[in-house]
Amino acid sequence: MFRPVWLLVAAGLCLSLEGCSNEVPRTVAAVGQTTAAAPTHAPPVSKVPSRQATVSQQATVPTREKSPFIVLAGGDGLADDLLVANLATALERNHLHLRLERSKGPERDLLTLLNNPDIDVALIPTDAIESLPRRVRAGAHERLRYLFRVPSQRLHILARIDITNIYDLNGRKIDIGQPGSGSYLTARLIFDKLGIKPEFTTSDQATAFQHLHSNTIQGMVLLTSETSKEVLAFEPGGAYHLVPISFETIASPLEELIVHYAPSQFTAEEYPNLVDHGHPTDTIAVSRVLALRNWLEGNAHYERLADFNEALSTYLFEGFLKSADNGTNPAEQALGWKRFRPTEILLARRAQQAEEHRAFEEFTGAQGTCPLPDAAARERLYNDFLAWRKARGQDPSSAGSDMR
């Protein structure tokens, strides 16, 4: 019943803008880029105001009244340093500040986050929770939340050429990194669950590479979100290769652990000396998140982290959380973990905005509304369109159904 009215309004708005042409309408790229679905258990988005105004108002308060956000990270070397630098940039644009605390390893970082209220956020591989003592693990899921996904780390198993699959590591001497490291934690979890019993050594990465070259060990494990320069340096046609790990093969034996992992691949473009062109090597990736404590709503920590969430989200979807080698959609769900409620609301709001733009494009295209000459004119028409719907008291989330 709204179609004729909408058509007249859109046509009138179009005529009020100068420079109509016959160009094909284009979607405004700056708005509604994400297609993340609104969480089904989030509150009605139309009733939830943005916190951006609150953050902007707080930006006028002297920064001495807003202590820096303490972020625990740095376990992935330069990749994490770049990530933290980008987080700091996002906060600085909102007159907020970040202070980095260096990672002590996933398990220790997780315990620190749970027990030290001064730590605001920690960059955590999601399988770290499985390493906690059973009595601690039982309540940890309810005491933890996460903001967004960050680039995963891929599991590299570099071994002698005669080791053709992960089960061939049984009884072999392999290095899994120093105790407490991400590679140590993940390797112990996976090998134990798969029933593989290698002879583990625990060296720093440089020493492990030396031992592999000298055949003191037959393989080594490392985790990185980017291409490893050390692995890249291995000579072609030599005695070493990246051991393939089939996600489908290990998924069932890993049981509940599999929620922390996803299928991934190494390509010849990344490792031309170790991977054949056209034949990627399968592996698995370890999910990672920006984790925080599950503070009660209304608590000062909760409100502080809600401001962090809002400031970060302004720039989150511009791509700064994506690495060159391993793009991750920050809005993707981290299986086995619950999201921070203000983040759920924010993602639902973005999904609504995307749906409003989709409805607008569908409406103007299907009804033959006069094409507009540039993005700015189209954006003005879109804003007038939203204002008209608001004045009519129409629920934005029902836009699509009214136009059919």
C-alpha positions, 0 to 999 in steps of 0.5 A, a space after each residue: 500500500 505504500 508503493 505509490 506514496 514512496 514513488 511520489 516522494 522519491 520522485 519529488 526528492 529526485 526532482 528537487 536535486 539538480 543534475 539528473 542523468 541517465 546513468 545507472 544508479 550506484 550504491 553508496 560505497 561508504 555506507 552499509 558495506 557489512 552484510 553481517 546478520 543481526 544477532 537473533 538475541 539482540 534487542 530491537 535495533 530501532 530502539 537502541 541509540 548509538 553511543 558515538 555521541 557519548 564517546 564524542 562528548 567524552 572526547 571533550 573531557 581532559 584526557 587525564 580523566 580517561 586513563 589509557 585502555 590497557 591491551 594485552 597482546 604481542 604474541 605474534 610479533 610484527 603482525 600483532 604490533 601492527 594490529 595494536 598500532 591500528 587499534 591505537 590509531 582508532 582510539 586516538 581519533 576519538 581522543 582515547 589512548 591505548 597502552 600495550 602490555 606484552 603477551 606472556 603466552 595465551 594461558 597466562 594472558 587469559 588468567 591475567 585477564 580473568 584476575 586483573 581488573 586493570 587489563 581491559 582487553 586481551 588478544 587471545 587464541 580461542 583454544 587457550 580456554 581449553 588449557 585452563 585447569 578444569 575447575 577454572 575452565 568451568 566458569 571461564 566461559 561465563 566470565 569472558 566475552 569478546 568484541 571482534 575476531 582478529 586474523 587467525 593464526 595458521 598451524 605450520 608443521 615443517 618436517 622432513 619429507 618422509 613425514 607425509 601426514 600429521 599421524 606420521 609424527 607419532 614417535 618422532 622428535 618435534 619442537 613445539 615452541 617454548 612452554 606457554 607459547 601459542 604453538 606449545 598450547 595448540 600442539 599439545 591440545 591437538 596431538 593429545 586429542 588425536 592420540 599422537 605421541 611425538 617426543 616433544 622438545 621446547 626451544 625458541 624458534 631460532 634454535 628449533 630451526 637450527 635443530 631441524 637443519 641438523 636433523 636433531 629433530 624431525 619436525 617443528 610447529 609454529 603459529 603465525 597469522 602471516 607468511 613466515 620469513 624463516 619458512 619461506 627461506 627453506 631451499 626448494 627441492 630439499 629434505 623438508 616440506 609443510 605437512 598437510 593437515 586435512 580439516 575433515 580428517 581431524 574434525 571428528 577426533 578433535 570433538 568439541 575442540 574443533 570449534 576453535 579451528 577452521 580449514 586453511 591452506 598454504 599456497 605456492 605464492 606464499 611458499 614457492 619453495 615448499 608448495 607446488 603451484 596449483 596444489 595448495 597444502 591444507 592446514 588449520 587456522 586457530 581463531 583469535 579474538 579481542 577478549 574482555 571480562 564479562 562485567 555487569 551492565 552499569 559497572 564502570 568497567 562495562 561502560 568504559 569498554 562500551 566506549 572502547 567498542 564504539 570508538 574502535 568500531 568506527 574504523 573497524 570495517 575499513 579493513 585495518 584488522 585484515 592482514 595481507 595474508 589472512 583476511 578475517 571478517 571482524 563481525 564473524 562469530 567466534 564459535 564457543 565464545 559469547 560476544 560483548 552485548 554492546 558489540 552485538 548491538 553495534 553489529 545489529 545497527 550496522 546490519 540494519 543500516 545495510 538493509 536500509 541501503 539495500 531497500 533504498 537501492 531496490 526501491 529506487 531501481 525497481 520503481 524507475 526513480 530518476 538516476 542521480 548524477 553522483 554519490 553525494 546527490 544519491 546520499 542526500 536523497 537517501 537521507 531524505 528517504 530515511 527522514 520521510 520514513 521516520 516522519 511516517 512512523 515506519 519501522 525501518 526494519 520492515 522496509 523490504 516488506 513494504 516495497 514488495 
